[in-house]
Amino acid sequence: MSLRVLFLLFISVALVTCRSGASADINRIDLSHQAEALIQQFAGTLKPQLQKALKTGDPAHAIEVCAHKAPALAEKLSAQSGWIIRRVSLKPRNHRTAVPDAWETSVLKDFNRWNASGTDAKKLIASRIQDGNFRYMKAQIVKPLCLLCHGKRISPEIAQALKKYYPQDKATGYDLGEVRGAFSLSRSLAKKDKRQRGGSGA
């Protein structure tokens, strides 16, 4: 085989590799946009419901709303989108759904370090491909509304409601601007590939 043929073969392999890599990057960006849109939809739906509950004059009612509405909303969006949508924390409130796995724990610790060093909250994002799934996490930052149920000064009424709905609650004692947890989403790449080959997924 001549040097010219070898050179052309090398160039062909390099081009295929570059195209494959570019495709993977585009897919990852696309998946990140999908995850971000779902997070915005989740937060944009739940927050008004919590605000409405608070306007009733009974802050403890917001705990009830969060206990029932948030899991139902996550399940609904997961069923509609094909993603698994969770909220996780190093200090979980709901021990049935919010306890992080090994990767989520590592990312949450990174978020805490980055946040303490002054990193813009909007940049507290992580993603990876693991076991055939695309995973995406975005930090939840403590805002003024959050302090009512997650701060250091909890009213007796809210404390009682937390004990009722979340007997193992650890999600209090936060200051404004701290990371209190994260949205954690995952999606099977195999399912996505199947739809791209002509599946009927929405």
C-alpha positions in Angstrom: 0.0 0.0 0.0 1.4 3.4 -1.1 2.0 6.3 1.3 -0.6 8.3 -0.6 -3.3 5.6 0.0 -2.3 5.3 3.7 -2.6 9.1 4.0 -6.0 9.2 2.4 -7.2 6.3 4.6 -5.9 8.2 7.7 -7.8 11.4 6.6 -11.0 9.4 6.0 -10.9 7.8 9.5 -10.1 11.2 11.0 -13.1 12.8 9.3 -15.5 10.1 10.4 -14.2 10.4 14.0 -14.6 14.2 14.0 -18.1 13.9 12.6 -19.1 11.3 15.2 -17.6 13.5 18.0 -19.5 16.5 16.7 -22.7 14.6 16.5 -22.2 13.4 20.1 -21.6 17.0 21.2 -24.7 18.2 19.5 -26.8 15.5 21.0 -25.4 16.3 24.5 -26.2 20.0 24.0 -29.7 19.1 22.7 -30.3 16.9 25.7 -29.1 19.6 28.1 -31.6 22.0 26.6 -34.4 19.5 27.0 -33.5 19.0 30.7 -33.3 22.7 31.3 -36.7 23.2 29.7 -38.2 20.5 32.0 -36.7 22.1 35.0 -38.2 25.5 34.1 -41.5 23.8 33.5 -41.4 22.1 36.9 -40.3 25.2 38.8 -42.7 27.5 36.8 -45.6 25.2 37.7 -44.9 24.5 41.4 -43.8 28.0 42.5 -47.2 29.7 41.8 -49.0 27.0 43.6 -46.8 27.5 46.7 -47.2 31.3 46.5 -51.0 30.8 46.3 -50.9 28.5 49.3 -48.9 31.1 51.3 -51.5 33.8 50.4 -54.1 31.9 52.3 -52.5 33.0 55.5 -51.6 29.5 56.6 -47.9 28.9 55.8 -48.2 25.3 56.9 -50.5 24.8 53.9 -47.6 25.4 51.6 -45.9 22.3 53.2 -49.0 20.2 52.3 -48.9 21.5 48.8 -45.2 20.7 48.4 -45.7 17.2 49.9 -48.4 16.3 47.4 -48.1 18.5 44.4 -44.3 18.3 43.8 -44.1 14.5 43.6 -47.2 14.3 41.4 -45.8 17.0 39.1 -42.4 15.2 38.8 -44.2 11.9 37.9 -46.4 13.7 35.3 -43.5 15.4 33.6 -41.5 12.2 33.7 -44.3 10.2 32.0 -44.9 12.9 29.4 -41.2 13.5 28.5 -39.4 10.1 28.9 -37.1 11.6 31.4 -36.7 10.7 35.1 -37.1 13.9 37.1 -36.0 14.1 40.7 -34.9 16.7 43.3 -32.1 15.6 45.6 -30.2 17.1 48.5 -27.4 16.3 51.0 -30.0 17.3 53.6 -33.1 15.6 52.2 -36.6 16.5 53.2 -38.3 13.6 51.5 -36.3 10.5 52.3 -38.3 8.4 49.8 -37.3 10.5 46.7 -34.6 13.0 47.6 -31.7 10.9 48.8 -28.8 11.3 46.3 -26.9 8.4 44.7 -23.1 8.4 44.5 -22.7 10.7 41.5 -25.4 13.1 42.7 -23.7 13.3 46.1 -20.4 14.1 44.5 -22.0 16.8 42.3 -23.8 18.4 45.2 -20.6 18.6 47.2 -19.0 20.3 44.1 -21.9 22.7 43.9 -21.4 23.7 47.5 -17.7 24.3 47.0 -18.3 26.3 43.8 -21.1 28.3 45.4 -18.9 29.1 48.4 -16.1 30.3 46.0 -18.5 32.8 44.4 -19.4 30.9 41.2 -22.5 32.3 39.5 -25.5 30.2 40.6 -26.5 29.8 36.9 -23.3 27.9 36.3 -23.9 25.3 38.9 -24.7 22.6 36.4 -23.2 19.2 35.7 -23.9 16.4 33.2 -22.5 13.1 32.3 -23.2 9.9 30.3 -23.4 6.9 32.6 -24.6 3.4 32.0 -26.3 4.3 28.8 -28.1 7.3 30.3 -27.6 11.0 29.9 -27.7 12.7 33.4 -28.1 16.3 34.2 -28.1 18.3 37.4 -28.8 21.9 38.2 -28.4 23.5 41.7 -31.4 24.8 43.6 -30.4 28.0 45.4 -32.0 29.3 48.6 -34.2 32.3 47.8 -36.2 34.5 50.2 -39.3 32.4 49.7 -37.4 29.2 50.6 -36.3 30.6 54.0 -39.9 30.2 55.3 -39.6 26.4 55.3 -35.8 25.9 54.9 -34.3 28.7 56.9 -32.8 28.8 60.4 -35.9 30.3 62.0 -38.9 28.1 61.4 -42.3 29.0 62.9 -43.9 26.5 65.3 -46.7 26.0 62.8 -44.4 25.1 59.9 -42.2 23.0 62.2 -45.4 21.0 63.2 -46.4 20.6 59.5 -42.9 19.4 58.6 -43.0 16.9 61.3 -46.3 15.6 60.0 -45.4 15.4 56.3 -41.7 14.8 56.6 -40.8 13.1 59.9 -37.2 12.6 58.9 -36.7 16.1 57.5 -33.2 17.5 57.4 -33.7 20.4 55.0 -33.6 23.3 57.4 -30.9 25.7 58.7 -30.0 27.3 55.3 -29.0 30.8 54.7 -30.0 32.9 51.7 -28.0 32.0 48.6 -26.8 28.6 49.7 -27.3 25.4 47.7 -30.1 23.4 49.2 -30.2 20.7 46.6 -30.5 20.1 42.9 -32.8 19.0 40.1 -31.5 15.7 38.8 -32.7 14.4 35.5 -31.8 11.3 33.5 -32.8 9.9 30.1 -32.0 6.6 28.4 -29.9 7.2 25.3 -31.1 3.9 23.9 -34.7 5.2 23.9 -33.6 8.4 22.2 -31.7 6.5 19.6 -34.7 4.3 18.9 -36.9 7.3 18.3 -34.3 8.9 16.0 -34.4 5.7 13.9 -38.1 6.1 13.3 -39.8 5.4 16.6 -43.1 7.0 17.4 -42.1 8.8 20.6 -43.5 12.3 21.3 
